[in-house]
């Protein structure tokens, strides 16, 4: 998501340049795209996920997500017994660099 927000920032910067060249339509379009992209990112981040969806999105087990909630490090937007976690609040496991699908393709090709 960070890369998408950086793209929106770049479009805003390009709009300033287009304004300098008196290209009001181009500048307005660049700003509009930046706003739409930021809204899409915000909407995605604000999505409330059930524990199974949160587990898939974060890579952390449901148990660990509950522990993070109990520690006050993850907010439950649902009810007790029916938690919902905001996608943008979820921690994500660091990628260890291992790509199981690439390994499977490599093994099948040999």
C-alpha positions, 0 to 999 in steps of 0.5 A: 500500500505504501507504493500506491500512496507514493504513486498518489504523491507523485501524481500530486507533484505532477499536477503542480508541474502541469499547473506551471505549464498552464495545463489545467485539465491535465493537472485536474486529472492528475489530482483526481486520480491521486484522490481516487487512489487514496480513497481506494487505499483507505477503503481497502485498509478500512475493510473489517475482516473475520478471524479467518480472513485476517489470518489469511491477510496477515499470515498470523494465526487466529490464536496470535491475533487474539493474543495481540487483541488481548495485549491491546496491540490489535483492536477488535471492531466486532463483538466479543466472540465475533471479532472483526479486525481492520485490514489496515491494522493487521500486522504482517509476517515478514517474508523469509524469501522462500517462495513455495510456488516457485520451488514447486515449479522448479521441482516439476521442471527438473 
